[in-house]
Amino acid sequence: MATVAEGQRYDFVVFGATGYTGQYVVEEVSRVAHHDWTERNIPLTWAVAGRSKDKLLNSLATARKETGLNLENVAVILADVADQDSLNRMAAQSTVVINCVGPYQVYGERVVRACIENGSNHVDISGEPQ
């Protein structure tokens, strides 16, 4: 696991990386980041984010097993939808936050607000009709 350096900004942060969909996104981002690094020599930096450091590390271990890729340089950021300051810190470290935390109707606005206030782009994977 990479440590989060002060002032570090990542290309992507997968928020909610420990859920079912978040795990899938972590594996796909792993593949894309690895492909771009090795094939095009364009380094993509990214991190996983969520409430539990242990669960985030487990998510990375699962992704490492599924993809066969070295994910030691993937950073872990602690962020919680119940803590706006933590969301702001996460968003301030990311060019794009991929939001996998739902339900979006309940938790989405807080993450969007953090992204707007901290200059990050926001992608949510919601299929909620509301």
C-alpha positions as CSV (number, residue, x, y, z in Angstrom):
1,M,0.0,0.0,0.0
2,A,1.3,3.4,-0.9
3,T,1.2,6.2,1.6
4,V,-0.7,9.3,0.8
5,A,1.8,12.1,0.3
6,E,0.8,15.6,1.3
7,G,-0.3,17.5,-1.8
8,Q,-0.5,14.3,-3.8
9,R,-3.2,14.4,-6.5
10,Y,-4.3,11.2,-8.1
11,D,-5.8,10.8,-11.5
12,F,-8.6,8.6,-10.1
13,V,-9.9,7.8,-6.6
14,V,-12.4,4.9,-6.4
15,F,-14.6,5.8,-3.5
16,G,-16.5,2.9,-2.0
17,A,-14.0,0.4,-3.2
18,T,-15.1,-2.3,-0.7
19,G,-18.6,-2.9,-2.0
20,Y,-19.6,-5.3,-4.7
21,T,-19.5,-2.7,-7.5
22,G,-16.6,-0.9,-6.0
23,Q,-14.5,-4.1,-6.1
24,Y,-15.3,-4.5,-9.8
25,V,-14.3,-0.9,-10.5
26,V,-11.0,-1.4,-8.6
27,E,-10.2,-4.4,-10.8
28,E,-11.0,-2.5,-14.0
29,V,-9.1,0.6,-13.0
30,S,-6.2,-1.7,-12.1
31,R,-6.2,-3.1,-15.6
32,V,-6.5,0.3,-17.3
33,A,-3.8,2.0,-15.2
34,H,-1.5,-1.0,-15.8
35,H,-2.2,-1.0,-19.5
36,D,-1.6,2.7,-19.9
37,W,1.6,2.6,-17.9
38,T,3.2,-0.3,-19.7
39,E,1.8,0.1,-23.3
40,R,1.8,3.9,-23.7
41,N,4.2,4.9,-20.9
42,I,1.6,7.2,-19.5
43,P,1.6,6.7,-15.7
44,L,-1.9,6.9,-14.2
45,T,-2.0,7.4,-10.4
46,W,-4.9,6.2,-8.4
47,A,-6.2,5.4,-4.9
48,V,-9.0,3.6,-3.2
49,A,-11.1,5.3,-0.6
50,G,-13.6,4.3,2.0
51,R,-14.3,4.1,5.7
52,S,-12.2,1.1,6.7
53,K,-8.5,0.8,6.0
54,D,-8.6,-3.0,6.5
55,K,-11.5,-3.5,4.1
56,L,-9.7,-1.3,1.5
57,L,-6.5,-3.4,1.8
58,N,-8.6,-6.5,1.4
59,S,-10.2,-5.0,-1.8
60,L,-6.7,-4.4,-3.2
61,A,-5.6,-7.9,-2.3
62,T,-8.7,-9.3,-4.1
63,A,-8.0,-7.2,-7.1
64,R,-4.3,-8.3,-7.1
65,K,-5.5,-11.9,-7.0
66,E,-8.0,-11.4,-9.8
67,T,-5.8,-9.3,-12.1
68,G,-2.3,-10.7,-11.3
69,L,-1.1,-7.1,-11.1
70,N,1.2,-5.4,-8.6
71,L,-0.9,-2.9,-6.8
72,E,1.6,-1.9,-4.1
73,N,1.6,1.8,-5.3
74,V,-2.1,2.2,-5.0
75,A,-2.8,4.6,-2.1
76,V,-5.5,4.2,0.5
77,I,-7.6,7.3,1.6
78,L,-10.0,7.2,4.5
79,A,-13.2,9.0,3.7
80,D,-16.7,8.6,5.0
81,V,-20.0,10.1,3.7
82,A,-20.9,11.0,7.3
83,D,-17.7,13.2,7.5
84,Q,-17.8,16.1,5.0
85,D,-14.2,17.1,5.9
86,S,-13.0,13.6,5.0
87,L,-14.9,13.9,1.6
88,N,-13.3,17.3,1.0
89,R,-9.8,15.9,1.7
90,M,-10.5,13.0,-0.7
91,A,-11.8,15.2,-3.5
92,A,-8.9,17.6,-3.1
93,Q,-6.5,14.7,-3.8
94,S,-8.3,13.6,-7.0
95,T,-8.8,14.7,-10.6
96,V,-11.7,12.3,-10.9
97,V,-13.7,10.7,-8.0
98,I,-15.5,7.5,-9.2
99,N,-18.3,7.3,-6.7
100,C,-19.4,3.7,-5.9
101,V,-21.2,4.6,-2.6
102,G,-24.9,4.3,-2.6
103,P,-27.7,4.8,-2.4
104,Y,-26.9,8.0,-4.3
105,Q,-30.3,9.5,-3.4
106,V,-29.1,9.5,0.2
107,Y,-25.3,9.9,0.0
108,G,-24.5,11.2,-3.5
109,E,-25.0,14.9,-2.9
110,R,-22.3,15.1,-0.2
111,V,-19.7,13.6,-2.5
112,V,-20.7,15.9,-5.4
113,R,-20.5,18.9,-3.1
114,A,-17.0,17.8,-2.0
115,C,-15.9,17.5,-5.7
116,I,-17.3,20.9,-6.7
117,E,-15.7,22.6,-3.7
118,N,-12.3,21.0,-4.3
119,G,-11.9,21.1,-8.1
120,S,-12.5,17.4,-8.7
121,N,-14.6,15.7,-11.4
122,H,-17.3,13.3,-10.2
123,V,-18.5,10.1,-11.8
124,D,-21.2,8.1,-10.2
125,I,-22.3,4.7,-11.3
126,S,-25.9,5.1,-10.2
127,G,-28.7,3.4,-12.0
128,E,-31.3,4.8,-9.6
129,P,-34.3,6.3,-11.4
130,Q,-34.9,9.0,-8.7
